[in-house]
Amino acid sequence: MRRIDAIGIGIGVFAAGGLIYVVLQIAGLDRLQAGIWTQAVLVGGLIGWLLTYLFRVGTKNMTYNQQLKDYEEAVLNKRLEAMTPEELAQLQTEIEQEAGSQTVDQQ
């Protein structure tokens, strides 16, 4: 997220709070009640955003994690492309041996 995006979001939340306040006053609430309900809506929105953030952290669905995963896959693909056919055959043999030994260990 760029700095201008963060500033825009902040201004948007501020404007939304003002709009909610005005709408509640037009709906018949006095200034104090409209202010309290506006704060309640904004705090509820903040808590909702926080819960989605914590969910993304818990599931490791963050931008950094995705970039790291993509980078690791790109490095592995580049290494595989650079290997000779003999090295690929040796690697495949090693993988099959490891898979076979893990199957035996699990039984």
C-alpha positions as CSV (number, residue, x, y, z in Angstrom):
1,M,0.0,0.0,0.0
2,R,1.3,3.4,-0.9
3,R,1.3,6.4,1.4
4,I,-1.3,8.2,-0.7
5,D,-3.6,5.1,-0.3
6,A,-3.3,5.2,3.5
7,I,-4.0,9.0,3.5
8,G,-7.0,8.4,1.2
9,I,-8.4,5.7,3.5
10,G,-7.9,7.9,6.5
11,I,-9.8,10.8,4.9
12,G,-12.5,8.3,3.7
13,V,-13.0,7.0,7.3
14,F,-13.2,10.5,8.6
15,A,-15.7,11.5,6.0
16,A,-17.8,8.4,6.6
17,G,-17.9,9.2,10.3
18,G,-19.1,12.7,9.5
19,L,-21.7,11.4,7.1
20,I,-23.0,8.8,9.6
21,Y,-23.3,11.6,12.2
22,V,-25.3,13.9,9.9
23,V,-27.6,11.0,8.8
24,L,-28.3,10.1,12.4
25,Q,-29.1,13.7,13.3
26,I,-31.4,13.9,10.3
27,A,-33.0,10.7,11.4
28,G,-34.0,12.4,14.7
29,L,-31.2,11.6,17.2
30,D,-29.9,14.4,19.2
31,R,-26.2,15.5,18.9
32,L,-25.0,13.4,21.8
33,Q,-26.7,10.2,20.8
34,A,-25.7,10.7,17.1
35,G,-22.1,11.1,18.3
36,I,-22.2,8.0,20.5
37,W,-23.7,5.8,17.7
38,T,-21.2,7.2,15.1
39,Q,-18.4,6.2,17.4
40,A,-19.9,2.8,17.9
41,V,-20.2,2.2,14.2
42,L,-16.6,3.3,13.6
43,V,-15.2,1.2,16.5
44,G,-17.2,-1.8,15.2
45,G,-15.7,-1.2,11.7
46,L,-12.2,-1.0,13.3
47,I,-12.7,-4.3,15.2
48,G,-14.0,-6.0,12.0
49,W,-10.9,-4.8,10.1
50,L,-8.7,-6.0,12.9
51,L,-10.4,-9.5,12.9
52,T,-9.8,-9.8,9.1
53,Y,-6.2,-8.8,9.6
54,L,-5.7,-11.4,12.4
55,F,-7.3,-14.0,10.2
56,R,-4.9,-13.3,7.3
57,V,-2.0,-13.4,9.7
58,G,-3.2,-16.7,11.1
59,T,-3.7,-18.3,7.7
60,K,-0.4,-16.8,6.5
61,N,-2.2,-15.1,3.6
62,M,-0.2,-11.9,3.8
63,T,1.5,-10.1,1.0
64,Y,5.0,-10.8,2.3
65,N,4.3,-14.5,2.7
66,Q,3.0,-14.8,-0.8
67,Q,6.0,-12.9,-2.2
68,L,8.4,-15.2,-0.3
69,K,6.6,-18.3,-1.6
70,D,6.7,-17.0,-5.2
71,Y,10.4,-16.2,-4.9
72,E,11.2,-19.7,-3.5
73,E,9.3,-21.3,-6.3
74,A,11.1,-19.2,-8.9
75,V,14.5,-20.1,-7.4
76,L,13.7,-23.8,-7.4
77,N,12.4,-23.6,-11.0
78,K,15.6,-21.9,-12.1
79,R,17.7,-24.5,-10.4
80,L,15.8,-27.3,-12.0
81,E,16.2,-25.7,-15.4
82,A,19.9,-25.4,-14.9
83,M,20.3,-29.1,-14.0
84,T,21.6,-31.5,-16.6
85,P,19.5,-34.6,-17.4
86,E,21.9,-36.8,-15.3
87,E,21.5,-34.5,-12.3
88,L,17.7,-34.6,-12.8
89,A,17.7,-38.4,-12.9
90,Q,19.8,-38.5,-9.8
91,L,17.5,-36.1,-8.0
92,Q,14.5,-38.1,-9.0
93,T,16.1,-41.3,-7.7
94,E,16.9,-39.6,-4.3
95,I,13.3,-38.3,-4.1
96,E,11.9,-41.8,-4.8
97,Q,14.2,-43.3,-2.1
98,E,13.2,-40.7,0.5
99,A,9.5,-41.3,-0.4
100,G,9.9,-45.0,-0.1
101,S,11.7,-44.7,3.3
102,Q,9.0,-42.4,4.7
103,T,6.3,-44.8,3.6
104,V,8.1,-47.7,5.5
105,D,8.6,-45.5,8.6
106,Q,4.9,-44.6,8.7
107,Q,3.8,-48.2,8.7
